Amino acid sequence: MWSNENESREWPNAALFAIYDGHGGSKCADFLRDNLHNYLVIQPSYPLFPIQALHETILYSEQQY
């Protein structure tokens, strides 16, 4: 889910590592594995404010699931 707005920003070197353990079942873990990184990069606060962006991403993910 890339947008032209995100492509015009200067991006710092960054990496996202996550463990989706699926302890409550695999559906949520699979959903996050497939979507979390895409939801992160569309947040207006990313990449300048990564903590805020991750918080917004989690809230957005909950709405989408």
MOFENJO-V991317 format. One record per helix or strand of 2 or more residues. SS is the DSSP state (H for helix, E for strand). FROM is the first residue (numbers start at 1). LEN is the number of residues. If there is no record, write none. Layout:
ss=SS from=FROM len=LEN
ss=SS from=FROM len=LEN
//
This chain:
ss=H from=4 len=4
ss=H from=26 len=16
ss=H from=50 len=15
//
